[in-house]
Amino acid sequence: MKKNKRDITKTYSTTQIVTKLRRLADGLEAGKSFSVQIAGERVRVPRGARLSIEHERGKAEEEIEFQLSWNAE
């Protein structure tokens, strides 16, 4: 099945983000894949996904992004 390109940013409540981060941490710690729903689409993050943290600083704003990447199937 071919997947459509997708590039979105979705804002969630603190409670929702904490839940997603906790599931991420549990999956990473256990060395397992996990799924996360983002803007109505469930995405499977495979075991062994690459992790990075990005920090951007501008004149009026700073941003930290926790990124997970993997090769498309």
mmCIF file of the N, C-alpha and C atoms, coordinates in Angstrom:
data_MODEL
# 
_entry.id   MODEL 
# 
loop_
_atom_site.group_PDB 
_atom_site.id 
_atom_site.type_symbol 
_atom_site.label_atom_id 
_atom_site.label_alt_id 
_atom_site.label_comp_id 
_atom_site.label_asym_id 
_atom_site.label_entity_id 
_atom_site.label_seq_id 
_atom_site.pdbx_PDB_ins_code 
_atom_site.Cartn_x 
_atom_site.Cartn_y 
_atom_site.Cartn_z 
_atom_site.occupancy 
_atom_site.B_iso_or_equiv 
_atom_site.pdbx_formal_charge 
_atom_site.auth_seq_id 
_atom_site.auth_comp_id 
_atom_site.auth_asym_id 
_atom_site.auth_atom_id 
_atom_site.pdbx_PDB_model_num 
ATOM 1   N N  . MET A 1 1  ? 0.835  -1.174 0.000  1.00 0.00 ? 1  MET A N  1 
ATOM 2   C CA . MET A 1 1  ? 0.000  0.000  0.000  1.00 0.00 ? 1  MET A CA 1 
ATOM 3   C C  . MET A 1 1  ? 0.890  1.251  0.000  1.00 0.00 ? 1  MET A C  1 
ATOM 4   N N  . LYS A 1 2  ? 0.660  2.136  -0.949 1.00 0.00 ? 2  LYS A N  1 
ATOM 5   C CA . LYS A 1 2  ? 1.433  3.368  -1.040 1.00 0.00 ? 2  LYS A CA 1 
ATOM 6   C C  . LYS A 1 2  ? 0.869  4.396  -0.062 1.00 0.00 ? 2  LYS A C  1 
ATOM 7   N N  . LYS A 1 3  ? 1.778  5.049  0.671  1.00 0.00 ? 3  LYS A N  1 
ATOM 8   C CA . LYS A 1 3  ? 1.367  6.068  1.635  1.00 0.00 ? 3  LYS A CA 1 
ATOM 9   C C  . LYS A 1 3  ? 1.527  7.450  1.008  1.00 0.00 ? 3  LYS A C  1 
ATOM 10  N N  . ASN A 1 4  ? 0.574  8.329  1.286  1.00 0.00 ? 4  ASN A N  1 
ATOM 11  C CA . ASN A 1 4  ? 0.650  9.701  0.796  1.00 0.00 ? 4  ASN A CA 1 
ATOM 12  C C  . ASN A 1 4  ? 1.680  10.484 1.593  1.00 0.00 ? 4  ASN A C  1 
ATOM 13  N N  . LYS A 1 5  ? 2.304  11.473 0.934  1.00 0.00 ? 5  LYS A N  1 
ATOM 14  C CA . LYS A 1 5  ? 3.227  12.349 1.650  1.00 0.00 ? 5  LYS A CA 1 
ATOM 15  C C  . LYS A 1 5  ? 2.442  13.086 2.729  1.00 0.00 ? 5  LYS A C  1 
ATOM 16  N N  . ARG A 1 6  ? 3.124  13.427 3.803  1.00 0.00 ? 6  ARG A N  1 
ATOM 17  C CA . ARG A 1 6  ? 2.449  14.079 4.924  1.00 0.00 ? 6  ARG A CA 1 
ATOM 18  C C  . ARG A 1 6  ? 3.459  14.925 5.680  1.00 0.00 ? 6  ARG A C  1 
ATOM 19  N N  . ASP A 1 7  ? 3.102  16.149 5.989  1.00 0.00 ? 7  ASP A N  1 
ATOM 20  C CA . ASP A 1 7  ? 3.964  17.034 6.776  1.00 0.00 ? 7  ASP A CA 1 
ATOM 21  C C  . ASP A 1 7  ? 3.040  17.947 7.576  1.00 0.00 ? 7  ASP A C  1 
ATOM 22  N N  . ILE A 1 8  ? 2.773  17.578 8.808  1.00 0.00 ? 8  ILE A N  1 
ATOM 23  C CA . ILE A 1 8  ? 1.853  18.342 9.640  1.00 0.00 ? 8  ILE A CA 1 
ATOM 24  C C  . ILE A 1 8  ? 2.476  18.638 10.991 1.00 0.00 ? 8  ILE A C  1 
ATOM 25  N N  . THR A 1 9  ? 1.940  19.617 11.636 1.00 0.00 ? 9  THR A N  1 
ATOM 26  C CA . THR A 1 9  ? 2.249  19.893 13.031 1.00 0.00 ? 9  THR A CA 1 
ATOM 27  C C  . THR A 1 9  ? 0.923  19.934 13.755 1.00 0.00 ? 9  THR A C  1 
ATOM 28  N N  . LYS A 1 10 ? 0.813  19.207 14.830 1.00 0.00 ? 10 LYS A N  1 
ATOM 29  C CA . LYS A 1 10 ? -0.436 19.127 15.593 1.00 0.00 ? 10 LYS A CA 1 
ATOM 30  C C  . LYS A 1 10 ? -0.149 19.516 17.037 1.00 0.00 ? 10 LYS A C  1 
ATOM 31  N N  . THR A 1 11 ? -0.955 20.399 17.580 1.00 0.00 ? 11 THR A N  1 
ATOM 32  C CA . THR A 1 11 ? -0.812 20.826 18.969 1.00 0.00 ? 11 THR A CA 1 
ATOM 33  C C  . THR A 1 11 ? -1.743 19.990 19.836 1.00 0.00 ? 11 THR A C  1 
ATOM 34  N N  . TYR A 1 12 ? -1.202 19.467 20.941 1.00 0.00 ? 12 TYR A N  1 
ATOM 35  C CA . TYR A 1 12 ? -1.969 18.662 21.877 1.00 0.00 ? 12 TYR A CA 1 
ATOM 36  C C  . TYR A 1 12 ? -1.886 19.286 23.265 1.00 0.00 ? 12 TYR A C  1 
ATOM 37  N N  . SER A 1 13 ? -2.798 18.879 24.133 1.00 0.00 ? 13 SER A N  1 
ATOM 38  C CA . SER A 1 13 ? -2.753 19.326 25.525 1.00 0.00 ? 13 SER A CA 1 
ATOM 39  C C  . SER A 1 13 ? -1.552 18.700 26.223 1.00 0.00 ? 13 SER A C  1 
ATOM 40  N N  . THR A 1 14 ? -1.179 19.264 27.340 1.00 0.00 ? 14 THR A N  1 
ATOM 41  C CA . THR A 1 14 ? -0.066 18.714 28.122 1.00 0.00 ? 14 THR A CA 1 
ATOM 42  C C  . THR A 1 14 ? -0.336 17.259 28.482 1.00 0.00 ? 14 THR A C  1 
ATOM 43  N N  . THR A 1 15 ? -1.555 16.949 28.910 1.00 0.00 ? 15 THR A N  1 
ATOM 44  C CA . THR A 1 15 ? -1.907 15.578 29.277 1.00 0.00 ? 15 THR A CA 1 
ATOM 45  C C  . THR A 1 15 ? -1.735 14.629 28.094 1.00 0.00 ? 15 THR A C  1 
ATOM 46  N N  . GLN A 1 16 ? -2.170 15.040 26.915 1.00 0.00 ? 16 GLN A N  1 
ATOM 47  C CA . GLN A 1 16 ? -2.044 14.188 25.730 1.00 0.00 ? 16 GLN A CA 1 
ATOM 48  C C  . GLN A 1 16 ? -0.579 13.968 25.355 1.00 0.00 ? 16 GLN A C  1 
ATOM 49  N N  . ILE A 1 17 ? 0.224  15.018 25.425 1.00 0.00 ? 17 ILE A N  1 
ATOM 50  C CA . ILE A 1 17 ? 1.646  14.895 25.096 1.00 0.00 ? 17 ILE A CA 1 
ATOM 51  C C  . ILE A 1 17 ? 2.348  13.980 26.097 1.00 0.00 ? 17 ILE A C  1 
ATOM 52  N N  . VAL A 1 18 ? 2.043  14.148 27.389 1.00 0.00 ? 18 VAL A N  1 
ATOM 53  C CA . VAL A 1 18 ? 2.656  13.301 28.421 1.00 0.00 ? 18 VAL A CA 1 
ATOM 54  C C  . VAL A 1 18 ? 2.332  11.833 28.149 1.00 0.00 ? 18 VAL A C  1 
ATOM 55  N N  . THR A 1 19 ? 1.098  11.539 27.792 1.00 0.00 ? 19 THR A N  1 
ATOM 56  C CA . THR A 1 19 ? 0.694  10.162 27.488 1.00 0.00 ? 19 THR A CA 1 
ATOM 57  C C  . THR A 1 19 ? 1.491  9.618  26.308 1.00 0.00 ? 19 THR A C  1 
ATOM 58  N N  . LYS A 1 20 ? 1.626  10.406 25.240 1.00 0.00 ? 20 LYS A N  1 
ATOM 59  C CA . LYS A 1 20 ? 2.371  9.963  24.062 1.00 0.00 ? 20 LYS A CA 1 
ATOM 60  C C  . LYS A 1 20 ? 3.857  9.773  24.397 1.00 0.00 ? 20 LYS A C  1 
ATOM 61  N N  . LEU A 1 21 ? 4.435  10.699 25.145 1.00 0.00 ? 21 LEU A N  1 
ATOM 62  C CA . LEU A 1 21 ? 5.847  10.582 25.518 1.00 0.00 ? 21 LEU A CA 1 
ATOM 63  C C  . LEU A 1 21 ? 6.099  9.384  26.428 1.00 0.00 ? 21 LEU A C  1 
ATOM 64  N N  . ARG A 1 22 ? 5.172  9.115  27.322 1.00 0.00 ? 22 ARG A N  1 
ATOM 65  C CA . ARG A 1 22 ? 5.319  7.964  28.218 1.00 0.00 ? 22 ARG A CA 1 
ATOM 66  C C  . ARG A 1 22 ? 5.311  6.665  27.417 1.00 0.00 ? 22 ARG A C  1 
ATOM 67  N N  . ARG A 1 23 ? 4.406  6.568  26.446 1.00 0.00 ? 23 ARG A N  1 
ATOM 68  C CA . ARG A 1 23 ? 4.353  5.368  25.597 1.00 0.00 ? 23 ARG A CA 1 
ATOM 69  C C  . ARG A 1 23 ? 5.624  5.239  24.770 1.00 0.00 ? 23 ARG A C  1 
ATOM 70  N N  . LEU A 1 24 ? 6.134  6.372  24.286 1.00 0.00 ? 24 LEU A N  1 
ATOM 71  C CA . LEU A 1 24 ? 7.388  6.373  23.545 1.00 0.00 ? 24 LEU A CA 1 
ATOM 72  C C  . LEU A 1 24 ? 8.521  5.862  24.423 1.00 0.00 ? 24 LEU A C  1 
ATOM 73  N N  . ALA A 1 25 ? 8.645  6.420  25.619 1.00 0.00 ? 25 ALA A N  1 
ATOM 74  C CA . ALA A 1 25 ? 9.712  6.014  26.538 1.00 0.00 ? 25 ALA A CA 1 
ATOM 75  C C  . ALA A 1 25 ? 9.598  4.529  26.883 1.00 0.00 ? 25 ALA A C  1 
ATOM 76  N N  . ASP A 1 26 ? 8.400  4.057  27.146 1.00 0.00 ? 26 ASP A N  1 
ATOM 77  C CA . ASP A 1 26 ? 8.197  2.638  27.470 1.00 0.00 ? 26 ASP A CA 1 
ATOM 78  C C  . ASP A 1 26 ? 8.620  1.751  26.303 1.00 0.00 ? 26 ASP A C  1 
ATOM 79  N N  . GLY A 1 27 ? 8.231  2.135  25.078 1.00 0.00 ? 27 GLY A N  1 
ATOM 80  C CA . GLY A 1 27 ? 8.599  1.360  23.896 1.00 0.00 ? 27 GLY A CA 1 
ATOM 81  C C  . GLY A 1 27 ? 10.101 1.343  23.677 1.00 0.00 ? 27 GLY A C  1 
ATOM 82  N N  . LEU A 1 28 ? 10.744 2.506  23.819 1.00 0.00 ? 28 LEU A N  1 
ATOM 83  C CA . LEU A 1 28 ? 12.198 2.582  23.649 1.00 0.00 ? 28 LEU A CA 1 
ATOM 84  C C  . LEU A 1 28 ? 12.919 1.743  24.689 1.00 0.00 ? 28 LEU A C  1 
ATOM 85  N N  . GLU A 1 29 ? 12.495 1.870  25.929 1.00 0.00 ? 29 GLU A N  1 
ATOM 86  C CA . GLU A 1 29 ? 13.138 1.144  27.015 1.00 0.00 ? 29 GLU A CA 1 
ATOM 87  C C  . GLU A 1 29 ? 13.008 -0.369 26.842 1.00 0.00 ? 29 GLU A C  1 
ATOM 88  N N  . ALA A 1 30 ? 11.866 -0.799 26.338 1.00 0.00 ? 30 ALA A N  1 
ATOM 89  C CA . ALA A 1 30 ? 11.627 -2.229 26.144 1.00 0.00 ? 30 ALA A CA 1 
ATOM 90  C C  . ALA A 1 30 ? 12.200 -2.739 24.816 1.00 0.00 ? 30 ALA A C  1 
ATOM 91  N N  . GLY A 1 31 ? 12.677 -1.815 23.964 1.00 0.00 ? 31 GLY A N  1 
ATOM 92  C CA . GLY A 1 31 ? 13.208 -2.230 22.665 1.00 0.00 ? 31 GLY A CA 1 
ATOM 93  C C  . GLY A 1 31 ? 12.131 -2.721 21.725 1.00 0.00 ? 31 GLY A C  1 
ATOM 94  N N  . LYS A 1 32 ? 10.928 -2.152 21.840 1.00 0.00 ? 32 LYS A N  1 
ATOM 95  C CA . LYS A 1 32 ? 9.790  -2.590 21.037 1.00 0.00 ? 32 LYS A CA 1 
ATOM 96  C C  . LYS A 1 32 ? 9.305  -1.465 20.137 1.00 0.00 ? 32 LYS A C  1 
ATOM 97  N N  . SER A 1 33 ? 8.591  -1.844 19.090 1.00 0.00 ? 33 SER A N  1 
ATOM 98  C CA . SER A 1 33 ? 7.919  -0.847 18.265 1.00 0.00 ? 33 SER A CA 1 
ATOM 99  C C  . SER A 1 33 ? 6.687  -0.354 19.021 1.00 0.00 ? 33 SER A C  1 
ATOM 100 N N  . PHE A 1 34 ? 6.141  0.760  18.597 1.00 0.00 ? 34 PHE A N  1 
ATOM 101 C CA . PHE A 1 34 ? 4.907  1.249  19.202 1.00 0.00 ? 34 PHE A CA 1 
ATOM 102 C C  . PHE A 1 34 ? 4.166  2.081  18.166 1.00 0.00 ? 34 PHE A C  1 
ATOM 103 N N  . SER A 1 35 ? 2.904  2.335  18.422 1.00 0.00 ? 35 SER A N  1 
ATOM 104 C CA . SER A 1 35 ? 2.093  3.153  17.529 1.00 0.00 ? 35 SER A CA 1 
ATOM 105 C C  . SER A 1 35 ? 1.671  4.412  18.251 1.00 0.00 ? 35 SER A C  1 
ATOM 106 N N  . VAL A 1 36 ? 1.535  5.481  17.490 1.00 0.00 ? 36 VAL A N  1 
ATOM 107 C CA . VAL A 1 36 ? 1.086  6.755  18.022 1.00 0.00 ? 36 VAL A CA 1 
ATOM 108 C C  . VAL A 1 36 ? 0.114  7.354  17.009 1.00 0.00 ? 36 VAL A C  1 
ATOM 109 N N  . GLN A 1 37 ? -0.956 7.949  17.509 1.00 0.00 ? 37 GLN A N  1 
ATOM 110 C CA . GLN A 1 37 ? -1.921 8.585  16.626 1.00 0.00 ? 37 GLN A CA 1 
ATOM 111 C C  . GLN A 1 37 ? -1.616 10.080 16.574 1.00 0.00 ? 37 GLN A C  1 
ATOM 112 N N  . ILE A 1 38 ? -1.451 10.593 15.347 1.00 0.00 ? 38 ILE A N  1 
ATOM 113 C CA . ILE A 1 38 ? -1.150 12.001 15.141 1.00 0.00 ? 38 ILE A CA 1 
ATOM 114 C C  . ILE A 1 38 ? -2.147 12.554 14.136 1.00 0.00 ? 38 ILE A C  1 
ATOM 115 N N  . ALA A 1 39 ? -2.934 13.523 14.584 1.00 0.00 ? 39 ALA A N  1 
ATOM 116 C CA . ALA A 1 39 ? -3.937 14.166 13.721 1.00 0.00 ? 39 ALA A CA 1 
ATOM 117 C C  . ALA A 1 39 ? -4.800 13.138 12.994 1.00 0.00 ? 39 ALA A C  1 
ATOM 118 N N  . GLY A 1 40 ? -5.250 12.136 13.735 1.00 0.00 ? 40 GLY A N  1 
ATOM 119 C CA . GLY A 1 40 ? -6.195 11.166 13.190 1.00 0.00 ? 40 GLY A CA 1 
ATOM 120 C C  . GLY A 1 40 ? -5.580 9.992  12.450 1.00 0.00 ? 40 GLY A C  1 
ATOM 121 N N  . GLU A 1 41 ? -4.276 9.954  12.282 1.00 0.00 ? 41 GLU A N  1 
ATOM 122 C CA . GLU A 1 41 ? -3.632 8.826  11.606 1.00 0.00 ? 41 GLU A CA 1 
ATOM 123 C C  . GLU A 1 41 ? -2.708 8.093  12.570 1.00 0.00 ? 41 GLU A C  1 
ATOM 124 N N  . ARG A 1 42 ? -2.861 6.779  12.631 1.00 0.00 ? 42 ARG A N  1 
ATOM 125 C CA . ARG A 1 42 ? -2.016 5.967  13.493 1.00 0.00 ? 42 ARG A CA 1 
ATOM 126 C C  . ARG A 1 42 ? -0.724 5.659  12.742 1.00 0.00 ? 42 ARG A C  1 
ATOM 127 N N  . VAL A 1 43 ? 0.404  5.952  13.388 1.00 0.00 ? 43 VAL A N  1 
ATOM 128 C CA . VAL A 1 43 ? 1.725  5.751  12.798 1.00 0.00 ? 43 VAL A CA 1 
ATOM 129 C C  . VAL A 1 43 ? 2.487  4.738  13.637 1.00 0.00 ? 43 VAL A C  1 
ATOM 130 N N  . ARG A 1 44 ? 3.037  3.724  12.983 1.00 0.00 ? 44 ARG A N  1 
ATOM 131 C CA . ARG A 1 44 ? 3.829  2.707  13.679 1.00 0.00 ? 44 ARG A CA 1 
ATOM 132 C C  . ARG A 1 44 ? 5.294  3.109  13.619 1.00 0.00 ? 44 ARG A C  1 
ATOM 133 N N  . VAL A 1 45 ? 5.889  3.249  14.780 1.00 0.00 ? 45 VAL A N  1 
ATOM 134 C CA . VAL A 1 45 ? 7.314  3.567  14.899 1.00 0.00 ? 45 VAL A CA 1 
ATOM 135 C C  . VAL A 1 45 ? 8.030  2.253  15.168 1.00 0.00 ? 45 VAL A C  1 
ATOM 136 N N  . PRO A 1 46 ? 8.890  1.820  14.252 1.00 0.00 ? 46 PRO A N  1 
ATOM 137 C CA . PRO A 1 46 ? 9.531  0.510  14.427 1.00 0.00 ? 46 PRO A CA 1 
ATOM 138 C C  . PRO A 1 46 ? 10.624 0.528  15.488 1.00 0.00 ? 46 PRO A C  1 
ATOM 139 N N  . ARG A 1 47 ? 10.878 -0.623 16.023 1.00 0.00 ? 47 ARG A N  1 
ATOM 140 C CA . ARG A 1 47 ? 12.007 -0.813 16.934 1.00 0.00 ? 47 ARG A CA 1 
ATOM 141 C C  . ARG A 1 47 ? 13.265 -0.388 16.183 1.00 0.00 ? 47 ARG A C  1 
ATOM 142 N N  . GLY A 1 48 ? 14.156 0.305  16.847 1.00 0.00 ? 48 GLY A N  1 
ATOM 143 C CA . GLY A 1 48 ? 15.396 0.726  16.206 1.00 0.00 ? 48 GLY A CA 1 
ATOM 144 C C  . GLY A 1 48 ? 15.309 2.043  15.455 1.00 0.00 ? 48 GLY A C  1 
ATOM 145 N N  . ALA A 1 49 ? 14.204 2.761  15.584 1.00 0.00 ? 49 ALA A N  1 
ATOM 146 C CA . ALA A 1 49 ? 14.098 4.071  14.937 1.00 0.00 ? 49 ALA A CA 1 
ATOM 147 C C  . ALA A 1 49 ? 15.220 4.971  15.459 1.00 0.00 ? 49 ALA A C  1 
ATOM 148 N N  . ARG A 1 50 ? 15.728 5.829  14.591 1.00 0.00 ? 50 ARG A N  1 
ATOM 149 C CA . ARG A 1 50 ? 16.790 6.761  14.987 1.00 0.00 ? 50 ARG A CA 1 
ATOM 150 C C  . ARG A 1 50 ? 16.162 7.927  15.749 1.00 0.00 ? 50 ARG A C  1 
ATOM 151 N N  . LEU A 1 51 ? 16.832 8.360  16.808 1.00 0.00 ? 51 LEU A N  1 
ATOM 152 C CA . LEU A 1 51 ? 16.321 9.434  17.653 1.00 0.00 ? 51 LEU A CA 1 
ATOM 153 C C  . LEU A 1 51 ? 17.273 10.618 17.605 1.00 0.00 ? 51 LEU A C  1 
ATOM 154 N N  . SER A 1 52 ? 16.697 11.829 17.591 1.00 0.00 ? 52 SER A N  1 
ATOM 155 C CA . SER A 1 52 ? 17.518 13.035 17.667 1.00 0.00 ? 52 SER A CA 1 
ATOM 156 C C  . SER A 1 52 ? 16.713 14.133 18.357 1.00 0.00 ? 52 SER A C  1 
ATOM 157 N N  . ILE A 1 53 ? 17.437 15.107 18.857 1.00 0.00 ? 53 ILE A N  1 
ATOM 158 C CA . ILE A 1 53 ? 16.806 16.285 19.461 1.00 0.00 ? 53 ILE A CA 1 
ATOM 159 C C  . ILE A 1 53 ? 17.356 17.495 18.730 1.00 0.00 ? 53 ILE A C  1 
ATOM 160 N N  . GLU A 1 54 ? 16.465 18.350 18.289 1.00 0.00 ? 54 GLU A N  1 
ATOM 161 C CA . GLU A 1 54 ? 16.847 19.548 17.547 1.00 0.00 ? 54 GLU A CA 1 
ATOM 162 C C  . GLU A 1 54 ? 16.486 20.788 18.363 1.00 0.00 ? 54 GLU A C  1 
ATOM 163 N N  . HIS A 1 55 ? 17.375 21.755 18.390 1.00 0.00 ? 55 HIS A N  1 
ATOM 164 C CA . HIS A 1 55 ? 17.122 23.022 19.090 1.00 0.00 ? 55 HIS A CA 1 
ATOM 165 C C  . HIS A 1 55 ? 17.311 24.153 18.092 1.00 0.00 ? 55 HIS A C  1 
ATOM 166 N N  . GLU A 1 56 ? 16.298 25.017 17.978 1.00 0.00 ? 56 GLU A N  1 
ATOM 167 C CA . GLU A 1 56 ? 16.367 26.188 17.108 1.00 0.00 ? 56 GLU A CA 1 
ATOM 168 C C  . GLU A 1 56 ? 16.145 27.432 17.949 1.00 0.00 ? 56 GLU A C  1 
ATOM 169 N N  . ARG A 1 57 ? 16.901 28.474 17.645 1.00 0.00 ? 57 ARG A N  1 
ATOM 170 C CA . ARG A 1 57 ? 16.746 29.742 18.363 1.00 0.00 ? 57 ARG A CA 1 
ATOM 171 C C  . ARG A 1 57 ? 16.648 30.874 17.342 1.00 0.00 ? 57 ARG A C  1 
ATOM 172 N N  . GLY A 1 58 ? 15.587 31.653 17.492 1.00 0.00 ? 58 GLY A N  1 
ATOM 173 C CA . GLY A 1 58 ? 15.411 32.852 16.685 1.00 0.00 ? 58 GLY A CA 1 
ATOM 174 C C  . GLY A 1 58 ? 15.412 34.058 17.600 1.00 0.00 ? 58 GLY A C  1 
ATOM 175 N N  . LYS A 1 59 ? 15.102 35.212 17.041 1.00 0.00 ? 59 LYS A N  1 
ATOM 176 C CA . LYS A 1 59 ? 15.085 36.435 17.845 1.00 0.00 ? 59 LYS A CA 1 
ATOM 177 C C  . LYS A 1 59 ? 13.965 36.430 18.880 1.00 0.00 ? 59 LYS A C  1 
ATOM 178 N N  . ALA A 1 60 ? 12.808 35.876 18.526 1.00 0.00 ? 60 ALA A N  1 
ATOM 179 C CA . ALA A 1 60 ? 11.648 35.963 19.413 1.00 0.00 ? 60 ALA A CA 1 
ATOM 180 C C  . ALA A 1 60 ? 11.187 34.620 19.969 1.00 0.00 ? 60 ALA A C  1 
ATOM 181 N N  . GLU A 1 61 ? 11.804 33.523 19.519 1.00 0.00 ? 61 GLU A N  1 
ATOM 182 C CA . GLU A 1 61 ? 11.277 32.218 19.920 1.00 0.00 ? 61 GLU A CA 1 
ATOM 183 C C  . GLU A 1 61 ? 12.372 31.162 19.886 1.00 0.00 ? 61 GLU A C  1 
ATOM 184 N N  . GLU A 1 62 ? 12.249 30.179 20.764 1.00 0.00 ? 62 GLU A N  1 
ATOM 185 C CA . GLU A 1 62 ? 13.109 28.998 20.734 1.00 0.00 ? 62 GLU A CA 1 
ATOM 186 C C  . GLU A 1 62 ? 12.232 27.766 20.571 1.00 0.00 ? 62 GLU A C  1 
ATOM 187 N N  . GLU A 1 63 ? 12.829 26.719 20.039 1.00 0.00 ? 63 GLU A N  1 
ATOM 188 C CA . GLU A 1 63 ? 12.062 25.509 19.764 1.00 0.00 ? 63 GLU A CA 1 
ATOM 189 C C  . GLU A 1 63 ? 12.940 24.287 19.992 1.00 0.00 ? 63 GLU A C  1 
ATOM 190 N N  . ILE A 1 64 ? 12.365 23.263 20.596 1.00 0.00 ? 64 ILE A N  1 
ATOM 191 C CA . ILE A 1 64 ? 13.017 21.957 20.736 1.00 0.00 ? 64 ILE A CA 1 
ATOM 192 C C  . ILE A 1 64 ? 12.105 20.936 20.070 1.00 0.00 ? 64 ILE A C  1 
ATOM 193 N N  . GLU A 1 65 ? 12.688 20.112 19.223 1.00 0.00 ? 65 GLU A N  1 
ATOM 194 C CA . GLU A 1 65 ? 11.942 19.043 18.564 1.00 0.00 ? 65 GLU A CA 1 
ATOM 195 C C  . GLU A 1 65 ? 12.594 17.710 18.891 1.00 0.00 ? 65 GLU A C  1 
ATOM 196 N N  . PHE A 1 66 ? 11.809 16.767 19.351 1.00 0.00 ? 66 PHE A N  1 
ATOM 197 C CA . PHE A 1 66 ? 12.257 15.397 19.538 1.00 0.00 ? 66 PHE A CA 1 
ATOM 198 C C  . PHE A 1 66 ? 11.855 14.672 18.259 1.00 0.00 ? 66 PHE A C  1 
ATOM 199 N N  . GLN A 1 67 ? 12.828 14.138 17.541 1.00 0.00 ? 67 GLN A N  1 
ATOM 200 C CA . GLN A 1 67 ? 12.553 13.536 16.250 1.00 0.00 ? 67 GLN A CA 1 
ATOM 201 C C  . GLN A 1 67 ? 12.880 12.053 16.245 1.00 0.00 ? 67 GLN A C  1 
ATOM 202 N N  . LEU A 1 68 ? 12.014 11.274 15.614 1.00 0.00 ? 68 LEU A N  1 
ATOM 203 C CA . LEU A 1 68 ? 12.239 9.866  15.393 1.00 0.00 ? 68 LEU A CA 1 
ATOM 204 C C  . LEU A 1 68 ? 12.189 9.661  13.882 1.00 0.00 ? 68 LEU A C  1 
ATOM 205 N N  . SER A 1 69 ? 13.139 8.922  13.351 1.00 0.00 ? 69 SER A N  1 
ATOM 206 C CA . SER A 1 69 ? 13.122 8.663  11.900 1.00 0.00 ? 69 SER A CA 1 
ATOM 207 C C  . SER A 1 69 ? 13.487 7.217  11.635 1.00 0.00 ? 69 SER A C  1 
ATOM 208 N N  . TRP A 1 70 ? 13.013 6.715  10.495 1.00 0.00 ? 70 TRP A N  1 
ATOM 209 C CA . TRP A 1 70 ? 13.272 5.347  10.076 1.00 0.00 ? 70 TRP A CA 1 
ATOM 210 C C  . TRP A 1 70 ? 13.010 5.246  8.585  1.00 0.00 ? 70 TRP A C  1 
ATOM 211 N N  . ASN A 1 71 ? 13.519 4.190  7.980  1.00 0.00 ? 71 ASN A N  1 
ATOM 212 C CA . ASN A 1 71 ? 13.312 3.982  6.552  1.00 0.00 ? 71 ASN A CA 1 
ATOM 213 C C  . ASN A 1 71 ? 11.879 3.532  6.315  1.00 0.00 ? 71 ASN A C  1 
ATOM 214 N N  . ALA A 1 72 ? 11.272 4.116  5.279  1.00 0.00 ? 72 ALA A N  1 
ATOM 215 C CA . ALA A 1 72 ? 9.896  3.740  4.920  1.00 0.00 ? 72 ALA A CA 1 
ATOM 216 C C  . ALA A 1 72 ? 9.885  2.302  4.436  1.00 0.00 ? 72 ALA A C  1 
ATOM 217 N N  . GLU A 1 73 ? 8.810  1.630  4.727  1.00 0.00 ? 73 GLU A N  1 
ATOM 218 C CA . GLU A 1 73 ? 8.677  0.211  4.310  1.00 0.00 ? 73 GLU A CA 1 
ATOM 219 C C  . GLU A 1 73 ? 8.254  0.115  2.887  1.00 0.00 ? 73 GLU A C  1 
# 
